[in-house]
Amino acid sequence: MENRFTVLNVPETPEFRQKFKIVVTVLLIIFSLLLIRLWYLQIIKVQEMREKSESNAIRYRKIQSLRGVITDRNGDILADNLPSFDVVYMPGIAKNHEQLIQRLQILYNRKNLEIDLSQQFGKTMRPYLPVKLEKNVGMEKVAVVEANSVNLPGLYIDVSPVRLYPKKEMTASLLGYIGEVGKDDLENGESEYSLGDITGKYGVEKVLDPYLRGRSGAELVEVNVHEKQMQNLGRIEAVPGYNTVLTIDTRLQEAAWLGLNGKAGAVVALDPRDGAILAMVSAPSFDPHLFNAGISAEQWKNLLNNPLSPMTNRVVSGQYPPGSTYKLIVAAAALEEGIITPQTKLFCDGTFTMGNRTFRCWKKHGHGQIELHRAIVESCDVYFYNVGKMLGVDKIAKYANLFGLGKETGINFPNEKSGLIPTQQWKLERLKQPWHPGETISLAIGQGYNLLTPLQLANAYASFANGGTVWQPHLIKRVETAEGRIIKKFEPVKTATIPLSKKTFELLRSALWGVVNEQGGTGRAAMVPNADVCGKTGTAQVVGLPQDPKARRLKKISAFHEDHALFVCFAPRDNPEIVIAIVAENAGHGGAVAAPIARKMMEIYFNIQESDIRPQVANTAETGR
Amino acid sequence: MLFLKFDRSNLHNFDWTLLAIVLSICAIGILNIYSAGYSYDALERQSPFYIKQIQWILLGLIAMIITFSIDYRFLAKGAYVIYCIAIALLILVHIFGYTMHGSQRWLSIGGLAFQPSEVMKLSIILVLARYFEDHKSNQPYKLRELIVPALLIMLPFLLILKQPDLGTALIIVLISASIIFFIGVNWKSFLIASSGALLSAPIVWHFLKDYQKDRLIIFFNPERDPLGAGYHIIQSMIAVGSGGLWGKGFLNGTQTQLKFLPEQQTDFVFSVFAEEWGFTGGFVLIILFMSLVFWSLKIALHARDLSGTVIAFGIVCLFSWQVFINIGMVLGVLPVVGIPLPFLSYGGSAMLSFMAAIGLLMNINAHRFILHR
């Protein structure tokens, strides 16, 4: 049957069949190519393409954790979180951008508000990606946007936490500030951070960052090609940071800040019984809220280039010649070394000559015959010139080191400076020069190469006040959860004991009491009834401080030629509870300028009313200014 | 009359296999267009595209029955008439046609958009079949004998190019060239013809408008337009590749459902399918197309006369080229050019013309045993 028809099938010749074979081959090649390519994309490249497909559609959105609250020892809040309101713009909903901005501008104008139009908008491929139009706006703008939301499609208010420091500048150099984690931090192997995290940049915020920052959460969302959120794929809640209780007493902090009254300087108060810091003030300071909305390059430059260095915490990083406050150490050295006795009388006629150099006492006509107690009370320089000459530089350094000077106190705070206690060897090594005996003379009254941070000064006096225990100063009392469960408690650390005889302690303690409480004492402005304040004034000459490059630079400005006023004190005389060290830069005499600040703080510490104060003392304070 | 020969032997010889293959591909197409029109967004749910596609398939089956019923020899006899009507329609498009996406391709007939260039694909096959039936030769054709076919090809090519519809114009040329090659062409003539075509290219270029030139430049160099064609190809390759072996599942293709993939119902349907059904699905689909093509080729081989062979072979070429260029494009091996994937892409005119082509194949198959009277 079949044959009959196929014979008649005209085109089917051998050449014709050959052509078909070629066509079949070509078609097989073509389809094989398609299948091979499909295999390549779907089997070989599947992983790469899956990743690309996911990064196309899946967004990892960070949820910022709430930073822990910082409080003082009494529970007063020093750092808290505040909602920041941002005006956010969603192009996909807004449709007509120009009209929207125009409307917003008109609404703002009615309330005399300025619109910040620094954000640039163009045509966007991702119209559902929100754009922050204005960050951290005031409540007026929030009200305008919220009230007119019907007429402002695509504009809404977004809330995110920012840091609030209720005491502003007063605590800024203590608490530091926060900011987005920098590229450097990430490269330094801090794997716990990721880009966009908030981290403490200075001060307590930096030191306690591991506790304060908590853990940021994340949200996995699927978006479409317009960046519109399609569905939630999962959510890891952010874990808030731990709250921190500092050893600070806000009332003392406030008194110290107000006491400095705009002068550059540092005030530190600590508890001599365990090294807990009660107040830490450095002035001038900065506004920590500047960092909330992202500090501008201009503002940052101004802060860094300010000659008064507002970004430096002077309590730990400022180094000053101790002036007469150093006499305590020199006296202790002299007594312990047996160079003088309490009865040793020396003559002060106002000058002391060594070689061809003449050293002056602050009292022009001298103190006459004077023994140790009165020499400290009246801060006689000539007495200590003599003692220093007899002791020599290295003996002074030995005792200074016993008091913890010349090295960091070990406080957990960024950029602590070690100060400087010179020795003969130090000068030979560092300056390649032999020690001149004349240099020991000024060293004995705290002038010369020696430098102390206010914290070192306070801690040395604290070690003296508590009878010879050197504590490591600390700021942090404890870290706890929001519910009050304690995570970590910071115990006081004892670093050394000063091996002075009881007699020496007693003698000097009585002398320091005299400074404040006896007739003719230089620190009478710090006298507080019933508090038995003991202290020592100091007036550090700025001129002649060639070792400190910063001071050298400042010398060119005449206002910086003024002396630094120092005062360090503790109270009560027996069983002291508080030590205060004050440095007021270029402010004049310690007794007149620094001591009244200490008095204010002591009054607050011992809860003494204004009316209890004898008018005479108050007058001294005022004339001292 | 010949075309009334709709006797029982026709039905007896009805090609159920071919119909099964085509309907399988169409079924996949409906599911796929449903998925492409599907969205997570409730408001956009149930896009009517797949319903319309079903309607077009049904209309297509009617067209198929028509081309199956009219003896192909009658159609071949009337090839020049059909060709002239198609040319007239193409000219009408230039006058009355409406423009979409910057291209004037559609005629509106009773509210239905209709693309005359799709008619042209079939009529060029018919007219070439008629020409070579009339000019049978045992020797390879020489240039002189190919002047008429060349003119028959050039006229619709230029008209379609001017719309502009580069893809369809290209398909017209590719099908015609394949037929001429298959019939047999003198090598010298081929060299002269191709060099002539190359020389005339600058003249054609000269007649093009600036935006058409831009399109051509982008066609040959997609990197020039990374956010347009280049972006589309990247998204398409991601869609296909991320499908993996088993696919992401029906309605679960993220590239498709989240609209990263462009032109989902038309040019990029294959990517939708490959993303959701994986290599497994893509493999099955390509095998189905292969079956279609080889089955059609078998019909061409066993056709009773030369015109039947040429028509069937032309249809083989039509399907092969469309499948190869479309899938090659979405897989990123061929440049982006808008050519639909037969029976899978959404589009009425293309569906009708593909279905009519299937009818023709069945027609040729049914008549393979019938004697000349």
Interface residues (C-beta under 8 A of the other chain):
Chain A: F5 L8 N9 V10 P11 E12 F16 R17 K19 F20 V23 V24 L27 I30 F31 L33 L34 L35 R37 L38 W39 L41 Q42 I43 K45 V46 E48 M49 R50 K52 S53 E54 N56 A57 E222 V223 N224 V225 H226 M230 Q231
Chain B: Y40 D41 F182 G184 Q235 M237 I238 A239 V240 G241 S242 G243 G244 L245 T254 Q255 L258 K259 F260 A274 G278 F279 G282 F283 I286 F289 M290 V293 F294 L297 A300 L301 H302 A303 R304 D305 L306 T309 F313 V316 S320 V323 F324 I327 G328 L331 G332 V333 R368 F369 L371 H372
